[in-house]
Amino acid sequence: ISVLPHLQTLIVSNNSISRVQISPGQFSQVQALSLDNNKINEWSSVAELRKLTLLNTLRIRLNPLITGPALDMRLLVVAMLPAVKKLNGTPITDNERLQADIFYLKHFATDYYKNEPHFHTIHNRYKSLVQEYGEPDTGLPKIASIKDQSIVVKIAKPDGKEFEKKLLKTTLVKNLHLIVQRQCKILPKNQKLYWIDSFNEKVLLDDPTRDLAYFNISKDCTVYVET
C-alpha cells in the first residue's frame, strides 16, 4: 500500500499499530491520515509523521500516548506537526499554535536540558522554538495548564471596530503583528501598535522581538492599531 503513488487519504484506525515508521518516498501524497484506536505509545511515532510532507489532516485519538488532559496532549501534537491544519476533526487556529509552541517548550524542558541522545531527532523543532521564544524555564518541565499564562486582549482596528484575542503573556510582538495583518489586512511594516497605560500614556509596542509581558500588557488591555 505504501507505494501507491496517488494515495491521498489513508485510514488505518483499529489496527493495533504500536509504532509508526516511514521510509523515504512512502505515502508521499497522503494529505489525510487516521490512526485512531491503535497502540501508539511513543512520541517518535508522531515525529515520523513529519515525513508526510503533504499531511494536513490527522486523527490520532484513543492511543496510549494520547493520555492525560486532552488539551495538553492536543497541544503537544500540534507543536510537533506544524504543517497539520486539522487535528481530530477540529481546525487548528493561529492562536492555538502559539499556545502549543510555548506549552511544548515547557513540557519537554527536562529532556532538553539533559541533552538526551535522541531528543533532537524526535523533537527537531525544539531548537528553532528556543531561538524564537527563549530557553524554557529550568524547573518547569511540565505545566498542568496554560490558563494562568493566557490573557484576553482587545485589539482596536483603525476603523474603530474591536476584536478580542486570547494570547499568552509570552506572545512576541512580531506574532501579534501577524494576527493584526490577518484581521485588518495591514502589512506588519505599516502597523503601529500601542496601548494606553494607567497614567494615560501611550506605550508603543516598538520591539517585535519582545513579548507582551515586557510591555506590561495584562488582561483586558486594549491594543490600538494605527497605520
PyMOL commands that place a pseudoatom at each C-alpha (Angstrom):
pseudoatom trace, name=CA, resn=ILE, resi=1, chain=A, elem=C, hetatm=0, pos=[0.000, 0.000, 0.000]
pseudoatom trace, name=CA, resn=SER, resi=2, chain=A, elem=C, hetatm=0, pos=[2.896, 2.377, 0.730]
pseudoatom trace, name=CA, resn=VAL, resi=3, chain=A, elem=C, hetatm=0, pos=[3.959, 2.519, -2.910]
pseudoatom trace, name=CA, resn=LEU, resi=4, chain=A, elem=C, hetatm=0, pos=[0.591, 3.697, -4.232]
pseudoatom trace, name=CA, resn=PRO, resi=5, chain=A, elem=C, hetatm=0, pos=[1.742, 6.924, -5.891]
pseudoatom trace, name=CA, resn=HIS, resi=6, chain=A, elem=C, hetatm=0, pos=[-1.576, 8.787, -5.779]
pseudoatom trace, name=CA, resn=LEU, resi=7, chain=A, elem=C, hetatm=0, pos=[-2.904, 7.768, -2.365]
pseudoatom trace, name=CA, resn=GLN, resi=8, chain=A, elem=C, hetatm=0, pos=[-4.147, 10.916, -0.605]
pseudoatom trace, name=CA, resn=THR, resi=9, chain=A, elem=C, hetatm=0, pos=[-6.284, 9.559, 2.246]
pseudoatom trace, name=CA, resn=LEU, resi=10, chain=A, elem=C, hetatm=0, pos=[-5.126, 6.713, 4.478]
pseudoatom trace, name=CA, resn=ILE, resi=11, chain=A, elem=C, hetatm=0, pos=[-7.336, 5.211, 7.194]
pseudoatom trace, name=CA, resn=VAL, resi=12, chain=A, elem=C, hetatm=0, pos=[-5.568, 2.661, 9.400]
pseudoatom trace, name=CA, resn=SER, resi=13, chain=A, elem=C, hetatm=0, pos=[-7.634, 3.012, 12.566]
pseudoatom trace, name=CA, resn=ASN, resi=14, chain=A, elem=C, hetatm=0, pos=[-8.322, -0.026, 14.765]
pseudoatom trace, name=CA, resn=ASN, resi=15, chain=A, elem=C, hetatm=0, pos=[-5.267, -1.945, 13.563]
pseudoatom trace, name=CA, resn=SER, resi=16, chain=A, elem=C, hetatm=0, pos=[-3.234, -2.425, 16.778]
pseudoatom trace, name=CA, resn=ILE, resi=17, chain=A, elem=C, hetatm=0, pos=[-0.412, -0.318, 15.318]
pseudoatom trace, name=CA, resn=SER, resi=18, chain=A, elem=C, hetatm=0, pos=[2.181, 0.316, 18.038]
pseudoatom trace, name=CA, resn=ARG, resi=19, chain=A, elem=C, hetatm=0, pos=[4.850, 2.111, 16.052]
pseudoatom trace, name=CA, resn=VAL, resi=20, chain=A, elem=C, hetatm=0, pos=[4.949, 4.376, 13.009]
pseudoatom trace, name=CA, resn=GLN, resi=21, chain=A, elem=C, hetatm=0, pos=[7.989, 4.201, 10.767]
pseudoatom trace, name=CA, resn=ILE, resi=22, chain=A, elem=C, hetatm=0, pos=[8.017, 5.814, 7.334]
pseudoatom trace, name=CA, resn=SER, resi=23, chain=A, elem=C, hetatm=0, pos=[10.720, 5.251, 4.752]
pseudoatom trace, name=CA, resn=PRO, resi=24, chain=A, elem=C, hetatm=0, pos=[11.701, 7.918, 2.195]
pseudoatom trace, name=CA, resn=GLY, resi=25, chain=A, elem=C, hetatm=0, pos=[9.141, 8.110, -0.583]
pseudoatom trace, name=CA, resn=GLN, resi=26, chain=A, elem=C, hetatm=0, pos=[6.413, 6.229, 1.268]
pseudoatom trace, name=CA, resn=PHE, resi=27, chain=A, elem=C, hetatm=0, pos=[2.948, 7.775, 1.282]
pseudoatom trace, name=CA, resn=SER, resi=28, chain=A, elem=C, hetatm=0, pos=[4.355, 10.863, -0.403]
pseudoatom trace, name=CA, resn=GLN, resi=29, chain=A, elem=C, hetatm=0, pos=[0.918, 12.137, -1.491]
pseudoatom trace, name=CA, resn=VAL, resi=30, chain=A, elem=C, hetatm=0, pos=[-1.024, 11.419, 1.692]
pseudoatom trace, name=CA, resn=GLN, resi=31, chain=A, elem=C, hetatm=0, pos=[-2.866, 14.509, 2.928]
pseudoatom trace, name=CA, resn=ALA, resi=32, chain=A, elem=C, hetatm=0, pos=[-5.302, 12.943, 5.407]
pseudoatom trace, name=CA, resn=LEU, resi=33, chain=A, elem=C, hetatm=0, pos=[-4.440, 10.180, 7.878]
pseudoatom trace, name=CA, resn=SER, resi=34, chain=A, elem=C, hetatm=0, pos=[-6.469, 8.401, 10.555]
pseudoatom trace, name=CA, resn=LEU, resi=35, chain=A, elem=C, hetatm=0, pos=[-4.621, 6.498, 13.277]
pseudoatom trace, name=CA, resn=ASP, resi=36, chain=A, elem=C, hetatm=0, pos=[-7.458, 6.364, 15.817]
pseudoatom trace, name=CA, resn=ASN, resi=37, chain=A, elem=C, hetatm=0, pos=[-7.671, 3.495, 18.309]
pseudoatom trace, name=CA, resn=ASN, resi=38, chain=A, elem=C, hetatm=0, pos=[-4.240, 1.945, 17.850]
pseudoatom trace, name=CA, resn=LYS, resi=39, chain=A, elem=C, hetatm=0, pos=[-1.425, 1.218, 20.328]
pseudoatom trace, name=CA, resn=ILE, resi=40, chain=A, elem=C, hetatm=0, pos=[0.961, 4.091, 19.573]
pseudoatom trace, name=CA, resn=ASN, resi=41, chain=A, elem=C, hetatm=0, pos=[2.836, 4.949, 22.772]
pseudoatom trace, name=CA, resn=GLU, resi=42, chain=A, elem=C, hetatm=0, pos=[5.971, 6.855, 21.753]
pseudoatom trace, name=CA, resn=TRP, resi=43, chain=A, elem=C, hetatm=0, pos=[6.483, 10.446, 20.595]
pseudoatom trace, name=CA, resn=SER, resi=44, chain=A, elem=C, hetatm=0, pos=[8.915, 9.127, 17.986]
pseudoatom trace, name=CA, resn=SER, resi=45, chain=A, elem=C, hetatm=0, pos=[5.903, 7.801, 16.067]
pseudoatom trace, name=CA, resn=VAL, resi=46, chain=A, elem=C, hetatm=0, pos=[4.366, 11.280, 15.992]
pseudoatom trace, name=CA, resn=ALA, resi=47, chain=A, elem=C, hetatm=0, pos=[7.711, 12.648, 14.824]
pseudoatom trace, name=CA, resn=GLU, resi=48, chain=A, elem=C, hetatm=0, pos=[7.702, 10.161, 11.938]
pseudoatom trace, name=CA, resn=LEU, resi=49, chain=A, elem=C, hetatm=0, pos=[4.555, 11.823, 10.579]
pseudoatom trace, name=CA, resn=ARG, resi=50, chain=A, elem=C, hetatm=0, pos=[6.628, 14.896, 9.686]
pseudoatom trace, name=CA, resn=LYS, resi=51, chain=A, elem=C, hetatm=0, pos=[7.951, 12.833, 6.779]
pseudoatom trace, name=CA, resn=LEU, resi=52, chain=A, elem=C, hetatm=0, pos=[4.482, 13.087, 5.232]
pseudoatom trace, name=CA, resn=THR, resi=53, chain=A, elem=C, hetatm=0, pos=[5.160, 16.496, 3.787]
pseudoatom trace, name=CA, resn=LEU, resi=54, chain=A, elem=C, hetatm=0, pos=[1.623, 16.990, 2.411]
pseudoatom trace, name=CA, resn=LEU, resi=55, chain=A, elem=C, hetatm=0, pos=[-0.185, 15.839, 5.552]
pseudoatom trace, name=CA, resn=ASN, resi=56, chain=A, elem=C, hetatm=0, pos=[-2.690, 18.456, 6.719]
pseudoatom trace, name=CA, resn=THR, resi=57, chain=A, elem=C, hetatm=0, pos=[-5.421, 16.416, 8.412]
pseudoatom trace, name=CA, resn=LEU, resi=58, chain=A, elem=C, hetatm=0, pos=[-4.773, 13.930, 11.212]
pseudoatom trace, name=CA, resn=ARG, resi=59, chain=A, elem=C, hetatm=0, pos=[-6.814, 11.818, 13.590]
pseudoatom trace, name=CA, resn=ILE, resi=60, chain=A, elem=C, hetatm=0, pos=[-4.856, 10.134, 16.385]
pseudoatom trace, name=CA, resn=ARG, resi=61, chain=A, elem=C, hetatm=0, pos=[-7.303, 9.636, 19.263]
pseudoatom trace, name=CA, resn=LEU, resi=62, chain=A, elem=C, hetatm=0, pos=[-7.516, 6.589, 21.537]
pseudoatom trace, name=CA, resn=ASN, resi=63, chain=A, elem=C, hetatm=0, pos=[-3.826, 5.724, 21.603]
pseudoatom trace, name=CA, resn=PRO, resi=64, chain=A, elem=C, hetatm=0, pos=[-1.832, 5.037, 24.814]
pseudoatom trace, name=CA, resn=LEU, resi=65, chain=A, elem=C, hetatm=0, pos=[0.371, 8.052, 24.033]
pseudoatom trace, name=CA, resn=ILE, resi=66, chain=A, elem=C, hetatm=0, pos=[-2.633, 10.372, 23.986]
pseudoatom trace, name=CA, resn=THR, resi=67, chain=A, elem=C, hetatm=0, pos=[-3.427, 10.117, 27.682]
pseudoatom trace, name=CA, resn=GLY, resi=68, chain=A, elem=C, hetatm=0, pos=[-3.666, 12.786, 30.341]
pseudoatom trace, name=CA, resn=PRO, resi=69, chain=A, elem=C, hetatm=0, pos=[-5.527, 16.093, 29.928]
pseudoatom trace, name=CA, resn=ALA, resi=70, chain=A, elem=C, hetatm=0, pos=[-6.962, 16.222, 26.417]
pseudoatom trace, name=CA, resn=LEU, resi=71, chain=A, elem=C, hetatm=0, pos=[-5.939, 19.859, 25.856]
pseudoatom trace, name=CA, resn=ASP, resi=72, chain=A, elem=C, hetatm=0, pos=[-2.331, 19.168, 26.862]
pseudoatom trace, name=CA, resn=MET, resi=73, chain=A, elem=C, hetatm=0, pos=[-1.998, 16.180, 24.524]
pseudoatom trace, name=CA, resn=ARG, resi=74, chain=A, elem=C, hetatm=0, pos=[-3.568, 18.117, 21.660]
pseudoatom trace, name=CA, resn=LEU, resi=75, chain=A, elem=C, hetatm=0, pos=[-1.137, 20.999, 22.126]
pseudoatom trace, name=CA, resn=LEU, resi=76, chain=A, elem=C, hetatm=0, pos=[1.867, 18.679, 22.055]
pseudoatom trace, name=CA, resn=VAL, resi=77, chain=A, elem=C, hetatm=0, pos=[0.773, 17.063, 18.783]
pseudoatom trace, name=CA, resn=VAL, resi=78, chain=A, elem=C, hetatm=0, pos=[0.024, 20.488, 17.274]
pseudoatom trace, name=CA, resn=ALA, resi=79, chain=A, elem=C, hetatm=0, pos=[3.509, 21.709, 18.177]
pseudoatom trace, name=CA, resn=MET, resi=80, chain=A, elem=C, hetatm=0, pos=[5.237, 18.625, 16.774]
pseudoatom trace, name=CA, resn=LEU, resi=81, chain=A, elem=C, hetatm=0, pos=[3.373, 18.760, 13.461]
pseudoatom trace, name=CA, resn=PRO, resi=82, chain=A, elem=C, hetatm=0, pos=[3.332, 22.398, 12.321]
pseudoatom trace, name=CA, resn=ALA, resi=83, chain=A, elem=C, hetatm=0, pos=[2.008, 21.563, 8.835]
pseudoatom trace, name=CA, resn=VAL, resi=84, chain=A, elem=C, hetatm=0, pos=[-1.152, 19.865, 10.101]
pseudoatom trace, name=CA, resn=LYS, resi=85, chain=A, elem=C, hetatm=0, pos=[-4.172, 22.165, 9.882]
pseudoatom trace, name=CA, resn=LYS, resi=86, chain=A, elem=C, hetatm=0, pos=[-6.895, 19.945, 11.352]
pseudoatom trace, name=CA, resn=LEU, resi=87, chain=A, elem=C, hetatm=0, pos=[-6.430, 17.581, 14.298]
pseudoatom trace, name=CA, resn=ASN, resi=88, chain=A, elem=C, hetatm=0, pos=[-9.052, 15.062, 15.430]
pseudoatom trace, name=CA, resn=GLY, resi=89, chain=A, elem=C, hetatm=0, pos=[-11.694, 16.824, 13.389]
pseudoatom trace, name=CA, resn=THR, resi=90, chain=A, elem=C, hetatm=0, pos=[-11.025, 20.320, 14.747]
pseudoatom trace, name=CA, resn=PRO, resi=91, chain=A, elem=C, hetatm=0, pos=[-9.173, 23.076, 12.834]
pseudoatom trace, name=CA, resn=ILE, resi=92, chain=A, elem=C, hetatm=0, pos=[-6.002, 24.426, 14.435]
pseudoatom trace, name=CA, resn=THR, resi=93, chain=A, elem=C, hetatm=0, pos=[-6.118, 28.193, 14.913]
pseudoatom trace, name=CA, resn=ASP, resi=94, chain=A, elem=C, hetatm=0, pos=[-3.132, 30.529, 14.825]
pseudoatom trace, name=CA, resn=ASN, resi=95, chain=A, elem=C, hetatm=0, pos=[-3.620, 31.353, 18.497]
pseudoatom trace, name=CA, resn=GLU, resi=96, chain=A, elem=C, hetatm=0, pos=[-3.748, 27.672, 19.425]
pseudoatom trace, name=CA, resn=ARG, resi=97, chain=A, elem=C, hetatm=0, pos=[-0.493, 27.067, 17.571]
pseudoatom trace, name=CA, resn=LEU, resi=98, chain=A, elem=C, hetatm=0, pos=[1.193, 29.840, 19.571]
pseudoatom trace, name=CA, resn=GLN, resi=99, chain=A, elem=C, hetatm=0, pos=[-0.068, 28.288, 22.793]
pseudoatom trace, name=CA, resn=ALA, resi=100, chain=A, elem=C, hetatm=0, pos=[1.079, 24.863, 21.639]
pseudoatom trace, name=CA, resn=ASP, resi=101, chain=A, elem=C, hetatm=0, pos=[4.635, 26.018, 20.957]
pseudoatom trace, name=CA, resn=ILE, resi=102, chain=A, elem=C, hetatm=0, pos=[5.011, 27.510, 24.451]
pseudoatom trace, name=CA, resn=PHE, resi=103, chain=A, elem=C, hetatm=0, pos=[3.447, 24.510, 26.165]
pseudoatom trace, name=CA, resn=TYR, resi=104, chain=A, elem=C, hetatm=0, pos=[5.634, 22.125, 24.164]
pseudoatom trace, name=CA, resn=LEU, resi=105, chain=A, elem=C, hetatm=0, pos=[8.796, 24.001, 25.168]
pseudoatom trace, name=CA, resn=LYS, resi=106, chain=A, elem=C, hetatm=0, pos=[7.980, 23.748, 28.858]
pseudoatom trace, name=CA, resn=HIS, resi=107, chain=A, elem=C, hetatm=0, pos=[6.669, 20.195, 28.743]
pseudoatom trace, name=CA, resn=PHE, resi=108, chain=A, elem=C, hetatm=0, pos=[9.919, 18.786, 27.369]
pseudoatom trace, name=CA, resn=ALA, resi=109, chain=A, elem=C, hetatm=0, pos=[12.301, 21.179, 29.137]
pseudoatom trace, name=CA, resn=THR, resi=110, chain=A, elem=C, hetatm=0, pos=[13.787, 18.481, 31.386]
pseudoatom trace, name=CA, resn=ASP, resi=111, chain=A, elem=C, hetatm=0, pos=[14.690, 16.250, 28.445]
pseudoatom trace, name=CA, resn=TYR, resi=112, chain=A, elem=C, hetatm=0, pos=[16.124, 19.248, 26.611]
pseudoatom trace, name=CA, resn=TYR, resi=113, chain=A, elem=C, hetatm=0, pos=[18.479, 20.150, 29.459]
pseudoatom trace, name=CA, resn=LYS, resi=114, chain=A, elem=C, hetatm=0, pos=[19.504, 16.509, 29.915]
pseudoatom trace, name=CA, resn=ASN, resi=115, chain=A, elem=C, hetatm=0, pos=[20.641, 16.574, 26.277]
pseudoatom trace, name=CA, resn=GLU, resi=116, chain=A, elem=C, hetatm=0, pos=[19.480, 13.019, 25.788]
pseudoatom trace, name=CA, resn=PRO, resi=117, chain=A, elem=C, hetatm=0, pos=[20.964, 11.372, 22.658]
pseudoatom trace, name=CA, resn=HIS, resi=118, chain=A, elem=C, hetatm=0, pos=[17.808, 11.079, 20.576]
pseudoatom trace, name=CA, resn=PHE, resi=119, chain=A, elem=C, hetatm=0, pos=[15.997, 14.157, 21.850]
pseudoatom trace, name=CA, resn=HIS, resi=120, chain=A, elem=C, hetatm=0, pos=[16.604, 16.395, 18.838]
pseudoatom trace, name=CA, resn=THR, resi=121, chain=A, elem=C, hetatm=0, pos=[15.877, 13.556, 16.414]
pseudoatom trace, name=CA, resn=ILE, resi=122, chain=A, elem=C, hetatm=0, pos=[12.390, 13.240, 17.840]
pseudoatom trace, name=CA, resn=HIS, resi=123, chain=A, elem=C, hetatm=0, pos=[11.929, 16.916, 18.671]
pseudoatom trace, name=CA, resn=ASN, resi=124, chain=A, elem=C, hetatm=0, pos=[13.617, 18.565, 15.723]
pseudoatom trace, name=CA, resn=ARG, resi=125, chain=A, elem=C, hetatm=0, pos=[11.557, 21.772, 16.135]
pseudoatom trace, name=CA, resn=TYR, resi=126, chain=A, elem=C, hetatm=0, pos=[12.793, 22.374, 19.641]
pseudoatom trace, name=CA, resn=LYS, resi=127, chain=A, elem=C, hetatm=0, pos=[15.962, 24.311, 18.764]
pseudoatom trace, name=CA, resn=SER, resi=128, chain=A, elem=C, hetatm=0, pos=[14.123, 26.680, 16.439]
pseudoatom trace, name=CA, resn=LEU, resi=129, chain=A, elem=C, hetatm=0, pos=[11.445, 27.294, 19.082]
pseudoatom trace, name=CA, resn=VAL, resi=130, chain=A, elem=C, hetatm=0, pos=[14.140, 28.032, 21.673]
pseudoatom trace, name=CA, resn=GLN, resi=131, chain=A, elem=C, hetatm=0, pos=[15.609, 30.581, 19.268]
pseudoatom trace, name=CA, resn=GLU, resi=132, chain=A, elem=C, hetatm=0, pos=[12.196, 32.206, 18.833]
pseudoatom trace, name=CA, resn=TYR, resi=133, chain=A, elem=C, hetatm=0, pos=[10.861, 32.128, 22.394]
pseudoatom trace, name=CA, resn=GLY, resi=134, chain=A, elem=C, hetatm=0, pos=[13.998, 31.728, 24.515]
pseudoatom trace, name=CA, resn=GLU, resi=135, chain=A, elem=C, hetatm=0, pos=[15.239, 28.966, 26.798]
pseudoatom trace, name=CA, resn=PRO, resi=136, chain=A, elem=C, hetatm=0, pos=[12.475, 27.166, 28.733]
pseudoatom trace, name=CA, resn=ASP, resi=137, chain=A, elem=C, hetatm=0, pos=[12.405, 27.819, 32.468]
pseudoatom trace, name=CA, resn=THR, resi=138, chain=A, elem=C, hetatm=0, pos=[14.565, 25.424, 34.466]
pseudoatom trace, name=CA, resn=GLY, resi=139, chain=A, elem=C, hetatm=0, pos=[12.475, 23.545, 36.963]
pseudoatom trace, name=CA, resn=LEU, resi=140, chain=A, elem=C, hetatm=0, pos=[9.290, 23.896, 34.930]
pseudoatom trace, name=CA, resn=PRO, resi=141, chain=A, elem=C, hetatm=0, pos=[9.461, 20.884, 32.637]
pseudoatom trace, name=CA, resn=LYS, resi=142, chain=A, elem=C, hetatm=0, pos=[5.722, 20.440, 32.600]
pseudoatom trace, name=CA, resn=ILE, resi=143, chain=A, elem=C, hetatm=0, pos=[2.765, 22.629, 33.363]
pseudoatom trace, name=CA, resn=ALA, resi=144, chain=A, elem=C, hetatm=0, pos=[-0.693, 21.386, 34.171]
pseudoatom trace, name=CA, resn=SER, resi=145, chain=A, elem=C, hetatm=0, pos=[-2.467, 24.114, 32.271]
pseudoatom trace, name=CA, resn=ILE, resi=146, chain=A, elem=C, hetatm=0, pos=[-1.767, 27.210, 30.179]
pseudoatom trace, name=CA, resn=LYS, resi=147, chain=A, elem=C, hetatm=0, pos=[-4.790, 29.006, 31.645]
pseudoatom trace, name=CA, resn=ASP, resi=148, chain=A, elem=C, hetatm=0, pos=[-2.762, 31.147, 34.043]
pseudoatom trace, name=CA, resn=GLN, resi=149, chain=A, elem=C, hetatm=0, pos=[-0.454, 32.295, 31.246]
pseudoatom trace, name=CA, resn=SER, resi=150, chain=A, elem=C, hetatm=0, pos=[-3.289, 33.416, 28.985]
pseudoatom trace, name=CA, resn=ILE, resi=151, chain=A, elem=C, hetatm=0, pos=[-4.730, 36.899, 28.715]
pseudoatom trace, name=CA, resn=VAL, resi=152, chain=A, elem=C, hetatm=0, pos=[-7.626, 38.261, 26.689]
pseudoatom trace, name=CA, resn=VAL, resi=153, chain=A, elem=C, hetatm=0, pos=[-6.581, 41.343, 24.756]
pseudoatom trace, name=CA, resn=LYS, resi=154, chain=A, elem=C, hetatm=0, pos=[-8.880, 43.683, 22.874]
pseudoatom trace, name=CA, resn=ILE, resi=155, chain=A, elem=C, hetatm=0, pos=[-7.473, 44.914, 19.581]
pseudoatom trace, name=CA, resn=ALA, resi=156, chain=A, elem=C, hetatm=0, pos=[-8.890, 48.141, 18.165]
pseudoatom trace, name=CA, resn=LYS, resi=157, chain=A, elem=C, hetatm=0, pos=[-8.707, 48.408, 14.392]
pseudoatom trace, name=CA, resn=PRO, resi=158, chain=A, elem=C, hetatm=0, pos=[-8.038, 51.727, 12.639]
pseudoatom trace, name=CA, resn=ASP, resi=159, chain=A, elem=C, hetatm=0, pos=[-11.751, 51.942, 11.777]
pseudoatom trace, name=CA, resn=GLY, resi=160, chain=A, elem=C, hetatm=0, pos=[-12.671, 51.795, 15.478]
pseudoatom trace, name=CA, resn=LYS, resi=161, chain=A, elem=C, hetatm=0, pos=[-14.016, 48.250, 15.436]
pseudoatom trace, name=CA, resn=GLU, resi=162, chain=A, elem=C, hetatm=0, pos=[-12.605, 45.848, 18.024]
pseudoatom trace, name=CA, resn=PHE, resi=163, chain=A, elem=C, hetatm=0, pos=[-11.959, 42.127, 18.259]
pseudoatom trace, name=CA, resn=GLU, resi=164, chain=A, elem=C, hetatm=0, pos=[-10.651, 40.012, 21.091]
pseudoatom trace, name=CA, resn=LYS, resi=165, chain=A, elem=C, hetatm=0, pos=[-7.782, 37.542, 21.113]
pseudoatom trace, name=CA, resn=LYS, resi=166, chain=A, elem=C, hetatm=0, pos=[-6.751, 35.098, 23.802]
pseudoatom trace, name=CA, resn=LEU, resi=167, chain=A, elem=C, hetatm=0, pos=[-2.958, 35.278, 23.863]
pseudoatom trace, name=CA, resn=LEU, resi=168, chain=A, elem=C, hetatm=0, pos=[-0.078, 34.155, 26.008]
pseudoatom trace, name=CA, resn=LYS, resi=169, chain=A, elem=C, hetatm=0, pos=[1.867, 36.701, 28.004]
pseudoatom trace, name=CA, resn=THR, resi=170, chain=A, elem=C, hetatm=0, pos=[4.907, 35.312, 26.179]
pseudoatom trace, name=CA, resn=THR, resi=171, chain=A, elem=C, hetatm=0, pos=[3.442, 36.041, 22.737]
pseudoatom trace, name=CA, resn=LEU, resi=172, chain=A, elem=C, hetatm=0, pos=[6.000, 38.026, 20.763]
pseudoatom trace, name=CA, resn=VAL, resi=173, chain=A, elem=C, hetatm=0, pos=[5.022, 41.399, 19.302]
pseudoatom trace, name=CA, resn=LYS, resi=174, chain=A, elem=C, hetatm=0, pos=[6.009, 40.129, 15.859]
pseudoatom trace, name=CA, resn=ASN, resi=175, chain=A, elem=C, hetatm=0, pos=[3.371, 37.405, 16.198]
pseudoatom trace, name=CA, resn=LEU, resi=176, chain=A, elem=C, hetatm=0, pos=[0.815, 39.982, 17.280]
pseudoatom trace, name=CA, resn=HIS, resi=177, chain=A, elem=C, hetatm=0, pos=[1.644, 41.892, 14.095]
pseudoatom trace, name=CA, resn=LEU, resi=178, chain=A, elem=C, hetatm=0, pos=[0.772, 38.764, 12.100]
pseudoatom trace, name=CA, resn=ILE, resi=179, chain=A, elem=C, hetatm=0, pos=[-2.554, 38.419, 13.883]
pseudoatom trace, name=CA, resn=VAL, resi=180, chain=A, elem=C, hetatm=0, pos=[-3.347, 42.055, 13.084]
pseudoatom trace, name=CA, resn=GLN, resi=181, chain=A, elem=C, hetatm=0, pos=[-2.323, 41.504, 9.480]
pseudoatom trace, name=CA, resn=ARG, resi=182, chain=A, elem=C, hetatm=0, pos=[-4.804, 38.643, 9.128]
pseudoatom trace, name=CA, resn=GLN, resi=183, chain=A, elem=C, hetatm=0, pos=[-7.629, 40.573, 10.769]
pseudoatom trace, name=CA, resn=CYS, resi=184, chain=A, elem=C, hetatm=0, pos=[-7.010, 44.024, 9.304]
pseudoatom trace, name=CA, resn=LYS, resi=185, chain=A, elem=C, hetatm=0, pos=[-5.200, 43.241, 6.026]
pseudoatom trace, name=CA, resn=ILE, resi=186, chain=A, elem=C, hetatm=0, pos=[-2.370, 45.597, 7.010]
pseudoatom trace, name=CA, resn=LEU, resi=187, chain=A, elem=C, hetatm=0, pos=[1.238, 44.570, 6.497]
pseudoatom trace, name=CA, resn=PRO, resi=188, chain=A, elem=C, hetatm=0, pos=[3.321, 44.492, 9.704]
pseudoatom trace, name=CA, resn=LYS, resi=189, chain=A, elem=C, hetatm=0, pos=[5.676, 47.169, 8.390]
pseudoatom trace, name=CA, resn=ASN, resi=190, chain=A, elem=C, hetatm=0, pos=[2.708, 49.531, 8.060]
pseudoatom trace, name=CA, resn=GLN, resi=191, chain=A, elem=C, hetatm=0, pos=[1.332, 48.872, 11.544]
pseudoatom trace, name=CA, resn=LYS, resi=192, chain=A, elem=C, hetatm=0, pos=[1.826, 50.978, 14.646]
pseudoatom trace, name=CA, resn=LEU, resi=193, chain=A, elem=C, hetatm=0, pos=[0.731, 49.157, 17.803]
pseudoatom trace, name=CA, resn=TYR, resi=194, chain=A, elem=C, hetatm=0, pos=[0.336, 50.706, 21.228]
pseudoatom trace, name=CA, resn=TRP, resi=195, chain=A, elem=C, hetatm=0, pos=[-1.717, 50.617, 24.410]
pseudoatom trace, name=CA, resn=ILE, resi=196, chain=A, elem=C, hetatm=0, pos=[-2.664, 53.277, 26.976]
pseudoatom trace, name=CA, resn=ASP, resi=197, chain=A, elem=C, hetatm=0, pos=[-1.287, 52.721, 30.487]
pseudoatom trace, name=CA, resn=SER, resi=198, chain=A, elem=C, hetatm=0, pos=[-2.806, 53.772, 33.832]
pseudoatom trace, name=CA, resn=PHE, resi=199, chain=A, elem=C, hetatm=0, pos=[-1.116, 57.180, 33.526]
pseudoatom trace, name=CA, resn=ASN, resi=200, chain=A, elem=C, hetatm=0, pos=[-2.886, 57.730, 30.207]
pseudoatom trace, name=CA, resn=GLU, resi=201, chain=A, elem=C, hetatm=0, pos=[0.461, 57.434, 28.440]
pseudoatom trace, name=CA, resn=LYS, resi=202, chain=A, elem=C, hetatm=0, pos=[0.805, 55.799, 25.049]
pseudoatom trace, name=CA, resn=VAL, resi=203, chain=A, elem=C, hetatm=0, pos=[3.095, 52.728, 25.232]
pseudoatom trace, name=CA, resn=LEU, resi=204, chain=A, elem=C, hetatm=0, pos=[4.433, 51.770, 21.822]
pseudoatom trace, name=CA, resn=LEU, resi=205, chain=A, elem=C, hetatm=0, pos=[4.992, 48.103, 21.060]
pseudoatom trace, name=CA, resn=ASP, resi=206, chain=A, elem=C, hetatm=0, pos=[8.070, 49.042, 19.111]
pseudoatom trace, name=CA, resn=ASP, resi=207, chain=A, elem=C, hetatm=0, pos=[10.264, 45.960, 19.551]
pseudoatom trace, name=CA, resn=PRO, resi=208, chain=A, elem=C, hetatm=0, pos=[8.954, 42.931, 17.638]
pseudoatom trace, name=CA, resn=THR, resi=209, chain=A, elem=C, hetatm=0, pos=[11.357, 40.590, 19.450]
pseudoatom trace, name=CA, resn=ARG, resi=210, chain=A, elem=C, hetatm=0, pos=[9.851, 41.363, 22.874]
pseudoatom trace, name=CA, resn=ASP, resi=211, chain=A, elem=C, hetatm=0, pos=[6.832, 39.631, 24.376]
pseudoatom trace, name=CA, resn=LEU, resi=212, chain=A, elem=C, hetatm=0, pos=[3.618, 41.189, 25.686]
pseudoatom trace, name=CA, resn=ALA, resi=213, chain=A, elem=C, hetatm=0, pos=[4.753, 40.860, 29.294]
pseudoatom trace, name=CA, resn=TYR, resi=214, chain=A, elem=C, hetatm=0, pos=[7.744, 43.094, 28.540]
pseudoatom trace, name=CA, resn=PHE, resi=215, chain=A, elem=C, hetatm=0, pos=[5.330, 45.921, 27.693]
pseudoatom trace, name=CA, resn=ASN, resi=216, chain=A, elem=C, hetatm=0, pos=[3.234, 45.181, 30.814]
pseudoatom trace, name=CA, resn=ILE, resi=217, chain=A, elem=C, hetatm=0, pos=[0.221, 44.160, 28.789]
pseudoatom trace, name=CA, resn=SER, resi=218, chain=A, elem=C, hetatm=0, pos=[-2.226, 42.304, 31.016]
pseudoatom trace, name=CA, resn=LYS, resi=219, chain=A, elem=C, hetatm=0, pos=[-5.769, 41.005, 30.741]
pseudoatom trace, name=CA, resn=ASP, resi=220, chain=A, elem=C, hetatm=0, pos=[-8.442, 43.369, 29.465]
pseudoatom trace, name=CA, resn=CYS, resi=221, chain=A, elem=C, hetatm=0, pos=[-5.863, 45.709, 27.875]
pseudoatom trace, name=CA, resn=THR, resi=222, chain=A, elem=C, hetatm=0, pos=[-6.725, 47.283, 24.556]
pseudoatom trace, name=CA, resn=VAL, resi=223, chain=A, elem=C, hetatm=0, pos=[-4.043, 47.347, 21.868]
pseudoatom trace, name=CA, resn=TYR, resi=224, chain=A, elem=C, hetatm=0, pos=[-4.622, 50.060, 19.269]
pseudoatom trace, name=CA, resn=VAL, resi=225, chain=A, elem=C, hetatm=0, pos=[-3.668, 49.714, 15.630]
pseudoatom trace, name=CA, resn=GLU, resi=226, chain=A, elem=C, hetatm=0, pos=[-2.670, 52.720, 13.558]
pseudoatom trace, name=CA, resn=THR, resi=227, chain=A, elem=C, hetatm=0, pos=[-1.229, 52.925, 10.062]
for i in range(1, 227): cmd.bond("trace and resi %d" % i, "trace and resi %d" % (i + 1))
show_as sticks, trace
zoom trace
